[in-house]
Amino acid sequence: MAGLHMTDHAMLRFLERGGGMDVEALRGAIEASLARAHNAARTVSDSDYLVRVDGMTFVVRGAAVTTVLPDDHPGQHAAALRR
């Protein structure tokens, strides 16, 4: 029997509206912390790339972070870039 599933969108809205988290401030802080890596990557190539920070890997496609993976699953990183 399948149970109730809370979507990522609903979870984000709960954190933002019910949990008192300032999601946009968090987004801005993460973007600012990745800006240096992004600018450096773009001087080398226009291809997709990974940024590893504090045990997390940020998958960047173009100018967008498309997902965040834990560092302890390196096989996921290559697969994320192939998608």
ABEGO torsion letter per residue (X at the ends): XBBBBBBAAAAAAAAAAAAGBBAAAAAAAAAAAAAAAAAAAAAABABBBBBBBGGBBBBBBEABBABBBBAABAAAAAAAAAX
